[in-house]
Amino acid sequence: MALSLFADEDGALAFNKTVYQANKANPWKVLETIDPNDAPGLMLTSPIPILTITAVYIIFVCLIGPAWMQSRDPYRLKSIIRFYNLIEVFLAGYLLHRVLDAVESPGSFLDCNKVFTFADQSGTKVYLMAQFILFVRLSEYFDTIFFTLRKKQNQVTFLHVFHHAFVPIYAYWILRTAPLRFNVYIIIINSAVHVIMYFYYFLATFQDRPQPGAKVSKKGQDSFIMQIVMFILKFKKYVTQLQILQFVSLALYTIYIYTRPNSCGVPGKYLWANFLLAAGFLSLFVHFYIRSYNQARAIKSQATRKAN
């Protein structure tokens, strides 16, 4: 078995109709351990690695981390976070490139002759990069870990933790049972959004936030590059809107495929799973957006009244 994040086609069982039929015949097969020689990486041999890492993540950011940091000063991690965000930009971008290369053309997602079929090799190509896909998703757990270590526990919301914890588990299920075009549509959209999102977060690390009571210094803030950075940072709400738009896109795409049952042939469980995923996250992100930006407007309005 290949030790790298990408499986060699000779070192792992290429995804094919046999794998799909086995999971179709036994829906619980996804929970079974398969021979490492037949899996594209250790993380696909069974759900244990994903579930264990996710459980440790939840326990740390919700219980152990906050308790451990209670009597400690927040860690200063700006440089580490800056590097991490830049790495995530490259990981998301590379994942986007690899998946687009596997499916050959984004337009093929609307072609029912390719959406859910074993006639092309897109499923095999995506299956062989399954471990890398899961690695990228798991690496995003550091978002929350950094919040905890910086004592920003107010940002460790239900939406944030649930979103990060659920996605790798969902991805595992898809990659183990049917990594075909219909099911990897969300990987394409999500990777594109993450390139923009993490690049925004990377730029945000250059924004100076003075400590309470400290004198505000504009040193370095007036440079041409910093003016561009500060201008881009004004579009924070549009990054959130982009996250919302990806789930609208997934819902509309699922509905489009649903209206073509005879030609597209996508099994109902994947249609419902994608639609519920889109609807669930859409409602959570919209609620977050309304609450956050209504609150921001109220604070701004209050500050304006005090100034007058």
C-alpha positions in Angstrom: 0.0 0.0 0.0 1.2 3.5 -0.9 2.4 5.5 2.1 1.9 8.9 0.4 -1.3 10.9 0.5 -2.0 9.8 -3.0 -2.5 6.1 -3.8 -0.8 4.4 -6.7 -3.3 2.8 -9.0 -1.3 -0.4 -8.7 -1.2 -0.3 -4.9 -4.9 0.2 -4.2 -8.1 -1.2 -5.5 -9.4 1.3 -8.1 -13.0 2.3 -7.4 -15.3 0.4 -9.7 -18.8 -0.9 -10.0 -17.9 -3.9 -7.8 -17.1 -1.6 -4.9 -20.3 0.3 -5.4 -22.4 -2.9 -5.6 -20.8 -4.3 -2.5 -21.8 -1.1 -0.5 -25.2 -1.1 -2.1 -25.8 -4.7 -1.1 -24.7 -4.0 2.5 -25.2 -0.3 3.5 -23.2 -1.0 6.7 -20.1 -2.2 4.8 -18.9 1.4 5.0 -18.3 0.7 8.7 -16.3 -2.4 8.1 -12.5 -2.6 7.9 -11.2 -3.4 4.5 -7.8 -4.9 3.5 -5.2 -2.0 3.5 -3.9 -3.3 0.2 -7.4 -2.6 -1.3 -7.7 0.9 0.1 -6.2 4.2 -1.1 -4.6 5.0 2.2 -5.0 4.1 5.9 -7.8 6.6 6.5 -10.0 4.7 4.1 -9.5 1.2 5.6 -12.3 1.9 8.2 -14.1 4.8 9.8 -12.0 4.4 13.0 -9.2 6.9 12.0 -11.7 9.6 11.0 -14.0 9.1 14.0 -11.1 9.0 16.4 -9.5 12.2 15.2 -12.8 13.9 15.1 -13.7 12.8 18.6 -10.4 14.0 19.9 -10.9 17.4 18.1 -14.4 17.9 19.6 -13.3 16.9 23.1 -10.3 19.2 23.0 -12.0 22.4 21.6 -15.1 22.0 23.7 -13.8 20.6 27.0 -10.1 20.0 27.6 -8.8 23.0 25.7 -10.9 25.7 27.4 -10.3 24.1 30.8 -6.5 24.0 30.2 -6.4 27.6 29.0 -8.5 29.0 31.8 -5.5 29.8 34.0 -3.1 30.6 31.1 -2.5 33.6 29.0 -3.6 33.3 25.4 -0.9 32.1 23.0 0.4 34.6 20.4 0.1 32.6 17.2 -0.1 35.2 14.5 2.9 34.0 12.5 1.8 30.3 12.8 -1.7 31.2 11.8 -0.5 33.3 8.9 1.6 30.3 7.6 -1.3 27.9 8.3 -3.8 30.0 6.2 -1.3 30.2 3.4 -0.8 26.4 3.4 -4.6 26.0 3.4 -4.9 28.2 0.3 -2.4 26.0 -1.5 -4.0 22.7 -0.3 -7.5 23.8 -1.4 -6.1 25.1 -4.7 -4.2 21.9 -5.4 -7.2 19.8 -4.4 -9.4 21.9 -6.7 -6.9 21.4 -9.6 -6.7 17.6 -9.0 -10.4 17.0 -8.9 -11.1 19.2 -11.9 -8.4 17.2 -13.7 -10.1 14.0 -12.7 -13.5 15.1 -14.0 -12.0 16.8 -17.1 -14.6 19.5 -17.4 -16.9 21.3 -14.9 -19.6 21.3 -17.5 -19.8 17.5 -17.2 -21.6 17.8 -13.9 -24.7 18.7 -15.9 -24.2 15.8 -18.3 -26.4 12.9 -17.1 -24.3 10.5 -19.1 -21.4 11.2 -16.8 -23.0 12.4 -13.5 -23.4 8.9 -11.9 -21.9 6.3 -14.2 -19.0 3.9 -14.2 -18.4 4.4 -17.9 -15.6 7.0 -17.3 -12.6 6.9 -14.9 -13.4 10.0 -12.8 -14.6 7.8 -9.9 -11.3 5.9 -9.9 -9.2 9.1 -10.1 -11.1 10.7 -7.2 -11.0 7.4 -5.2 -7.2 7.3 -5.5 -6.9 10.8 -4.0 -9.3 10.0 -1.2 -6.7 10.1 1.5 -5.5 13.5 0.4 -9.1 14.8 0.4 -9.6 13.6 3.9 -6.2 15.0 5.0 -7.2 18.5 3.7 -10.5 18.3 5.6 -8.9 17.2 8.8 -6.2 19.9 8.6 -9.0 22.5 8.9 -9.5 21.4 12.5 -6.6 23.7 13.4 -9.0 26.7 12.8 -10.8 25.8 16.0 -7.7 24.7 17.9 -6.1 28.1 17.3 -9.3 29.8 18.6 -9.0 27.7 21.8 -5.3 28.4 22.3 -5.8 32.1 21.8 -8.7 32.1 24.3 -11.2 33.1 21.6 -13.8 30.5 22.8 -16.7 32.8 21.8 -15.7 31.9 18.2 -16.0 28.2 18.9 -19.7 28.1 18.0 -21.9 25.2 17.3 -21.9 26.1 13.6 -18.1 26.2 13.5 -17.5 22.9 15.3 -20.3 21.0 13.7 -19.3 22.1 10.2 -15.7 21.0 10.7 -16.6 17.7 12.4 -19.3 16.6 10.0 -17.6 17.3 6.7 -14.8 14.7 7.0 -17.2 12.0 8.1 -19.5 12.8 5.2 -16.6 12.8 2.8 -15.5 9.4 4.1 -18.9 8.0 3.4 -19.0 9.4 -0.1 -15.4 8.3 -0.9 -16.0 4.8 0.4 -19.3 4.2 -1.4 -19.5 6.3 -4.6 -16.9 9.0 -5.4 -18.6 9.8 -8.7 -19.3 13.1 -10.4 -22.5 13.9 -8.6 -21.1 13.3 -5.2 -17.8 15.2 -5.8 -19.6 18.3 -7.0 -19.4 19.8 -3.5 -15.7 19.1 -3.3 -15.2 21.3 -6.4 -17.3 24.2 -5.0 -16.0 23.9 -1.5 -12.4 23.9 -2.5 -12.9 27.0 -4.7 -14.6 28.8 -1.7 -11.8 27.8 0.6 -9.1 29.2 -1.6 -10.8 32.6 -1.3 -11.7 32.2 2.3 -8.2 31.2 3.6 -6.6 33.8 1.4 -8.8 36.4 3.1 -7.8 34.9 6.5 -4.2 35.1 5.5 -4.5 38.8 4.7 -6.4 39.4 7.9 -3.3 38.4 9.9 -1.6 41.6 8.6 -4.2 43.8 10.2 -3.0 45.3 13.4 -5.3 45.1 16.4 -3.9 47.2 19.2 -4.3 46.0 22.8 -6.9 47.9 25.0 -5.3 51.1 26.2 -2.4 50.9 23.8 -1.6 53.8 21.5 -2.7 53.2 17.9 0.3 53.1 15.5 -0.2 53.5 11.8 3.4 52.5 11.1 3.4 50.3 8.0 -0.3 50.7 7.5 0.1 53.5 5.0 2.1 51.5 2.5 0.5 50.8 -0.9 0.4 47.1 -0.3 -1.2 47.5 3.1 -3.8 49.9 1.7 -4.7 47.1 -0.8 -4.9 44.6 2.1 -7.1 46.9 4.2 -9.4 47.4 1.2 -9.8 43.7 0.6 -10.5 43.1 4.3 -13.6 45.3 4.0 -15.3 42.5 2.1 -15.5 40.2 5.1 -19.3 39.8 4.8 -19.0 38.8 1.1 -16.8 35.9 2.2 -19.6 34.7 4.4 -22.0 35.3 1.5 -19.8 33.1 -0.7 -20.0 30.3 1.9 -23.8 30.6 1.8 -23.8 30.6 -2.0 -22.0 27.3 -2.2 -24.9 25.6 -0.3 -27.4 27.3 -2.5 -25.5 26.0 -5.5 -25.4 22.4 -4.0 -29.2 22.5 -3.4 -30.0 23.8 -6.9 -27.6 21.2 -8.4 -29.3 18.4 -6.5 -32.7 19.6 -7.5 -31.6 19.7 -11.2 -30.4 16.1 -11.0 -33.5 15.1 -9.2 -35.7 16.3 -12.1 -33.9 13.9 -14.4 -34.2 10.6 -12.6 -34.3 8.4 -15.8 -31.3 9.9 -17.5 -29.0 10.7 -14.5 -29.8 7.7 -12.4 -28.5 9.0 -9.1 -29.7 6.8 -6.2 -32.2 8.5 -3.9 -30.0 8.3 -0.8 -27.3 10.5 -2.4 -29.9 13.0 -3.6 -31.4 13.3 -0.1 -28.0 13.3 1.6 -26.7 16.2 -0.6 -30.0 18.1 -0.3 -30.1 17.8 3.5 -26.5 18.7 3.8 -27.1 21.8 1.7 -30.3 22.8 3.5 -28.9 22.1 7.0 -25.7 24.2 6.5 -27.5 26.8 4.5 -29.9 27.5 7.5 -27.0 27.5 10.0 -24.9 29.9 7.9 -27.8 32.2 7.1 -28.7 32.4 10.8 -25.0 33.1 11.6 -24.9 35.8 8.9 -28.1 37.6 10.1 -27.1 37.5 13.7 -23.5 38.6 13.1 -24.2 41.5 10.7 -27.3 42.7 12.5 -25.3 42.9 15.7 -22.4 44.7 13.8 -24.9 47.2 12.4 -26.4 47.8 15.9 -23.0 48.4 17.4 -22.0 50.8 14.6 -25.4 52.6 15.0 -24.9 52.9 18.7 -21.3 54.3 18.3 -22.6 56.8 15.8 -25.3 58.0 18.2 -22.7 58.4 21.0 -20.4 60.4 18.7 -23.2 62.8 17.8 
